[in-house]
Amino acid sequence: MEDRQTRLFLALILSMGIWMGVNYFSFLTHPQKKYRNKTNSI
């Protein structure tokens, strides 16, 4: 039972890490374009 819990916990941490990494890289690429559009409109 403990082995199953540890595997679930590791899978959860891994998926959260991947999800946060994807969000971080998409955040780095997208706001620059939005920021340029905002500065152009002002």
PDB file of N, CA, C and O in Angstrom:
ATOM      1  N   MET A   1       0.832  -1.212   0.000  1.00  0.00           N
ATOM      2  CA  MET A   1       0.000   0.000   0.000  1.00  0.00           C
ATOM      3  C   MET A   1       0.868   1.264   0.000  1.00  0.00           C
ATOM      4  O   MET A   1       0.574   2.229  -0.706  1.00  0.00           O
ATOM      5  N   GLU A   2       1.941   1.246   0.801  1.00  0.00           N
ATOM      6  CA  GLU A   2       2.817   2.420   0.860  1.00  0.00           C
ATOM      7  C   GLU A   2       3.525   2.645  -0.473  1.00  0.00           C
ATOM      8  O   GLU A   2       3.742   3.785  -0.883  1.00  0.00           O
ATOM      9  N   ASP A   3       3.886   1.549  -1.148  1.00  0.00           N
ATOM     10  CA  ASP A   3       4.560   1.670  -2.441  1.00  0.00           C
ATOM     11  C   ASP A   3       3.650   2.356  -3.453  1.00  0.00           C
ATOM     12  O   ASP A   3       4.100   3.173  -4.256  1.00  0.00           O
ATOM     13  N   ARG A   4       2.365   2.015  -3.403  1.00  0.00           N
ATOM     14  CA  ARG A   4       1.405   2.636  -4.317  1.00  0.00           C
ATOM     15  C   ARG A   4       1.255   4.120  -3.999  1.00  0.00           C
ATOM     16  O   ARG A   4       1.158   4.947  -4.905  1.00  0.00           O
ATOM     17  N   GLN A   5       1.235   4.453  -2.712  1.00  0.00           N
ATOM     18  CA  GLN A   5       1.107   5.860  -2.305  1.00  0.00           C
ATOM     19  C   GLN A   5       2.322   6.668  -2.750  1.00  0.00           C
ATOM     20  O   GLN A   5       2.180   7.788  -3.239  1.00  0.00           O
ATOM     21  N   THR A   6       3.504   6.109  -2.582  1.00  0.00           N
ATOM     22  CA  THR A   6       4.709   6.839  -2.981  1.00  0.00           C
ATOM     23  C   THR A   6       4.744   7.037  -4.489  1.00  0.00           C
ATOM     24  O   THR A   6       5.164   8.089  -4.970  1.00  0.00           O
ATOM     25  N   ARG A   7       4.297   6.012  -5.246  1.00  0.00           N
ATOM     26  CA  ARG A   7       4.262   6.156  -6.704  1.00  0.00           C
ATOM     27  C   ARG A   7       3.262   7.218  -7.121  1.00  0.00           C
ATOM     28  O   ARG A   7       3.540   8.005  -8.026  1.00  0.00           O
ATOM     29  N   LEU A   8       2.104   7.254  -6.478  1.00  0.00           N
ATOM     30  CA  LEU A   8       1.101   8.281  -6.778  1.00  0.00           C
ATOM     31  C   LEU A   8       1.642   9.665  -6.441  1.00  0.00           C
ATOM     32  O   LEU A   8       1.448  10.615  -7.199  1.00  0.00           O
ATOM     33  N   PHE A   9       2.319   9.777  -5.306  1.00  0.00           N
ATOM     34  CA  PHE A   9       2.886  11.052  -4.871  1.00  0.00           C
ATOM     35  C   PHE A   9       3.950  11.540  -5.849  1.00  0.00           C
ATOM     36  O   PHE A   9       3.976  12.717  -6.210  1.00  0.00           O
ATOM     37  N   LEU A  10       4.826  10.633  -6.273  1.00  0.00           N
ATOM     38  CA  LEU A  10       5.861  10.997  -7.243  1.00  0.00           C
ATOM     39  C   LEU A  10       5.246  11.389  -8.582  1.00  0.00           C
ATOM     40  O   LEU A  10       5.710  12.331  -9.224  1.00  0.00           O
ATOM     41  N   ALA A  11       4.209  10.677  -9.006  1.00  0.00           N
ATOM     42  CA  ALA A  11       3.543  11.011 -10.266  1.00  0.00           C
ATOM     43  C   ALA A  11       2.890  12.384 -10.170  1.00  0.00           C
ATOM     44  O   ALA A  11       2.918  13.155 -11.130  1.00  0.00           O
ATOM     45  N   LEU A  12       2.307  12.689  -9.024  1.00  0.00           N
ATOM     46  CA  LEU A  12       1.669  13.991  -8.818  1.00  0.00           C
ATOM     47  C   LEU A  12       2.710  15.112  -8.878  1.00  0.00           C
ATOM     48  O   LEU A  12       2.498  16.122  -9.549  1.00  0.00           O
ATOM     49  N   ILE A  13       3.822  14.936  -8.184  1.00  0.00           N
ATOM     50  CA  ILE A  13       4.891  15.944  -8.186  1.00  0.00           C
ATOM     51  C   ILE A  13       5.465  16.114  -9.592  1.00  0.00           C
ATOM     52  O   ILE A  13       5.728  17.234 -10.028  1.00  0.00           O
ATOM     53  N   LEU A  14       5.655  15.004 -10.295  1.00  0.00           N
ATOM     54  CA  LEU A  14       6.196  15.062 -11.653  1.00  0.00           C
ATOM     55  C   LEU A  14       5.256  15.806 -12.585  1.00  0.00           C
ATOM     56  O   LEU A  14       5.687  16.657 -13.363  1.00  0.00           O
ATOM     57  N   SER A  15       3.963  15.483 -12.506  1.00  0.00           N
ATOM     58  CA  SER A  15       2.999  16.147 -13.388  1.00  0.00           C
ATOM     59  C   SER A  15       2.881  17.628 -13.053  1.00  0.00           C
ATOM     60  O   SER A  15       2.751  18.457 -13.953  1.00  0.00           O
ATOM     61  N   MET A  16       2.926  17.969 -11.766  1.00  0.00           N
ATOM     62  CA  MET A  16       2.874  19.378 -11.368  1.00  0.00           C
ATOM     63  C   MET A  16       4.120  20.120 -11.862  1.00  0.00           C
ATOM     64  O   MET A  16       4.027  21.258 -12.320  1.00  0.00           O
ATOM     65  N   GLY A  17       5.272  19.477 -11.768  1.00  0.00           N
ATOM     66  CA  GLY A  17       6.505  20.089 -12.245  1.00  0.00           C
ATOM     67  C   GLY A  17       6.474  20.333 -13.744  1.00  0.00           C
ATOM     68  O   GLY A  17       6.887  21.393 -14.217  1.00  0.00           O
ATOM     69  N   ILE A  18       5.983  19.351 -14.492  1.00  0.00           N
ATOM     70  CA  ILE A  18       5.873  19.508 -15.946  1.00  0.00           C
ATOM     71  C   ILE A  18       4.890  20.616 -16.278  1.00  0.00           C
ATOM     72  O   ILE A  18       5.155  21.445 -17.149  1.00  0.00           O
ATOM     73  N   TRP A  19       3.745  20.635 -15.582  1.00  0.00           N
ATOM     74  CA  TRP A  19       2.713  21.651 -15.835  1.00  0.00           C
ATOM     75  C   TRP A  19       3.243  23.054 -15.534  1.00  0.00           C
ATOM     76  O   TRP A  19       3.011  23.989 -16.299  1.00  0.00           O
ATOM     77  N   MET A  20       3.952  23.191 -14.416  1.00  0.00           N
ATOM     78  CA  MET A  20       4.508  24.499 -14.067  1.00  0.00           C
ATOM     79  C   MET A  20       5.613  24.903 -15.046  1.00  0.00           C
ATOM     80  O   MET A  20       5.746  26.082 -15.377  1.00  0.00           O
ATOM     81  N   GLY A  21       6.394  23.948 -15.504  1.00  0.00           N
ATOM     82  CA  GLY A  21       7.423  24.249 -16.492  1.00  0.00           C
ATOM     83  C   GLY A  21       6.833  24.727 -17.806  1.00  0.00           C
ATOM     84  O   GLY A  21       7.334  25.675 -18.411  1.00  0.00           O
ATOM     85  N   VAL A  22       5.765  24.071 -18.248  1.00  0.00           N
ATOM     86  CA  VAL A  22       5.091  24.485 -19.486  1.00  0.00           C
ATOM     87  C   VAL A  22       4.504  25.879 -19.317  1.00  0.00           C
ATOM     88  O   VAL A  22       4.623  26.716 -20.212  1.00  0.00           O
ATOM     89  N   ASN A  23       3.870  26.135 -18.173  1.00  0.00           N
ATOM     90  CA  ASN A  23       3.303  27.461 -17.914  1.00  0.00           C
ATOM     91  C   ASN A  23       4.394  28.525 -17.870  1.00  0.00           C
ATOM     92  O   ASN A  23       4.198  29.635 -18.366  1.00  0.00           O
ATOM     93  N   TYR A  24       5.539  28.197 -17.281  1.00  0.00           N
ATOM     94  CA  TYR A  24       6.644  29.150 -17.181  1.00  0.00           C
ATOM     95  C   TYR A  24       7.172  29.525 -18.563  1.00  0.00           C
ATOM     96  O   TYR A  24       7.399  30.700 -18.851  1.00  0.00           O
ATOM     97  N   PHE A  25       7.367  28.512 -19.419  1.00  0.00           N
ATOM     98  CA  PHE A  25       7.901  28.798 -20.748  1.00  0.00           C
ATOM     99  C   PHE A  25       6.881  29.503 -21.626  1.00  0.00           C
ATOM    100  O   PHE A  25       7.250  30.360 -22.429  1.00  0.00           O
ATOM    101  N   SER A  26       5.601  29.160 -21.489  1.00  0.00           N
ATOM    102  CA  SER A  26       4.573  29.859 -22.271  1.00  0.00           C
ATOM    103  C   SER A  26       4.419  31.291 -21.758  1.00  0.00           C
ATOM    104  O   SER A  26       4.108  32.194 -22.534  1.00  0.00           O
ATOM    105  N   PHE A  27       4.633  31.506 -20.458  1.00  0.00           N
ATOM    106  CA  PHE A  27       4.578  32.853 -19.883  1.00  0.00           C
ATOM    107  C   PHE A  27       5.746  33.700 -20.385  1.00  0.00           C
ATOM    108  O   PHE A  27       5.594  34.905 -20.588  1.00  0.00           O
ATOM    109  N   LEU A  28       6.903  33.082 -20.585  1.00  0.00           N
ATOM    110  CA  LEU A  28       8.061  33.819 -21.094  1.00  0.00           C
ATOM    111  C   LEU A  28       7.849  34.255 -22.540  1.00  0.00           C
ATOM    112  O   LEU A  28       8.279  35.344 -22.919  1.00  0.00           O
ATOM    113  N   THR A  29       7.200  33.435 -23.348  1.00  0.00           N
ATOM    114  CA  THR A  29       7.051  33.752 -24.768  1.00  0.00           C
ATOM    115  C   THR A  29       5.858  34.655 -25.041  1.00  0.00           C
ATOM    116  O   THR A  29       5.951  35.530 -25.903  1.00  0.00           O
ATOM    117  N   HIS A  30       4.737  34.477 -24.339  1.00  0.00           N
ATOM    118  CA  HIS A  30       3.517  35.224 -24.675  1.00  0.00           C
ATOM    119  C   HIS A  30       3.481  36.680 -24.199  1.00  0.00           C
ATOM    120  O   HIS A  30       3.162  37.547 -25.013  1.00  0.00           O
ATOM    121  N   PRO A  31       3.785  37.007 -22.938  1.00  0.00           N
ATOM    122  CA  PRO A  31       3.621  38.408 -22.500  1.00  0.00           C
ATOM    123  C   PRO A  31       4.474  39.400 -23.272  1.00  0.00           C
ATOM    124  O   PRO A  31       4.108  40.572 -23.356  1.00  0.00           O
ATOM    125  N   GLN A  32       5.586  38.979 -23.836  1.00  0.00           N
ATOM    126  CA  GLN A  32       6.404  39.902 -24.622  1.00  0.00           C
ATOM    127  C   GLN A  32       5.608  40.412 -25.820  1.00  0.00           C
ATOM    128  O   GLN A  32       5.663  41.599 -26.142  1.00  0.00           O
ATOM    129  N   LYS A  33       4.869  39.521 -26.481  1.00  0.00           N
ATOM    130  CA  LYS A  33       4.048  39.933 -27.618  1.00  0.00           C
ATOM    131  C   LYS A  33       2.906  40.832 -27.153  1.00  0.00           C
ATOM    132  O   LYS A  33       2.603  41.841 -27.789  1.00  0.00           O
ATOM    133  N   LYS A  34       2.270  40.457 -26.029  1.00  0.00           N
ATOM    134  CA  LYS A  34       1.176  41.268 -25.498  1.00  0.00           C
ATOM    135  C   LYS A  34       1.696  42.638 -25.064  1.00  0.00           C
ATOM    136  O   LYS A  34       1.026  43.651 -25.263  1.00  0.00           O
ATOM    137  N   TYR A  35       2.886  42.666 -24.474  1.00  0.00           N
ATOM    138  CA  TYR A  35       3.460  43.920 -24.002  1.00  0.00           C
ATOM    139  C   TYR A  35       3.753  44.852 -25.176  1.00  0.00           C
ATOM    140  O   TYR A  35       3.528  46.059 -25.086  1.00  0.00           O
ATOM    141  N   ARG A  36       4.249  44.297 -26.262  1.00  0.00           N
ATOM    142  CA  ARG A  36       4.520  45.108 -27.458  1.00  0.00           C
ATOM    143  C   ARG A  36       3.219  45.668 -28.023  1.00  0.00           C
ATOM    144  O   ARG A  36       3.168  46.819 -28.454  1.00  0.00           O
ATOM    145  N   ASN A  37       2.169  44.851 -28.019  1.00  0.00           N
ATOM    146  CA  ASN A  37       0.882  45.317 -28.530  1.00  0.00           C
ATOM    147  C   ASN A  37       0.331  46.440 -27.656  1.00  0.00           C
ATOM    148  O   ASN A  37      -0.240  47.405 -28.165  1.00  0.00           O
ATOM    149  N   LYS A  38       0.503  46.313 -26.343  1.00  0.00           N
ATOM    150  CA  LYS A  38       0.013  47.358 -25.434  1.00  0.00           C
ATOM    151  C   LYS A  38       0.793  48.657 -25.644  1.00  0.00           C
ATOM    152  O   LYS A  38       0.203  49.737 -25.659  1.00  0.00           O
ATOM    153  N   THR A  39       2.097  48.557 -25.803  1.00  0.00           N
ATOM    154  CA  THR A  39       2.897  49.775 -25.993  1.00  0.00           C
ATOM    155  C   THR A  39       2.571  50.422 -27.334  1.00  0.00           C
ATOM    156  O   THR A  39       2.577  51.648 -27.446  1.00  0.00           O
ATOM    157  N   ASN A  40       2.290  49.620 -28.340  1.00  0.00           N
ATOM    158  CA  ASN A  40       1.944  50.175 -29.651  1.00  0.00           C
ATOM    159  C   ASN A  40       0.588  50.877 -29.601  1.00  0.00           C
ATOM    160  O   ASN A  40       0.406  51.921 -30.227  1.00  0.00           O
ATOM    161  N   SER A  41      -0.366  50.304 -28.857  1.00  0.00           N
ATOM    162  CA  SER A  41      -1.703  50.905 -28.807  1.00  0.00           C
ATOM    163  C   SER A  41      -1.686  52.205 -28.001  1.00  0.00           C
ATOM    164  O   SER A  41      -2.471  53.112 -28.277  1.00  0.00           O
ATOM    165  N   ILE A  42      -0.797  52.303 -27.004  1.00  0.00           N
ATOM    166  CA  ILE A  42      -0.704  53.531 -26.200  1.00  0.00           C
ATOM    167  C   ILE A  42       0.058  54.568 -27.010  1.00  0.00           C
ATOM    168  O   ILE A  42       0.264  55.688 -26.542  1.00  0.00           O
TER     169      ILE A  42
END
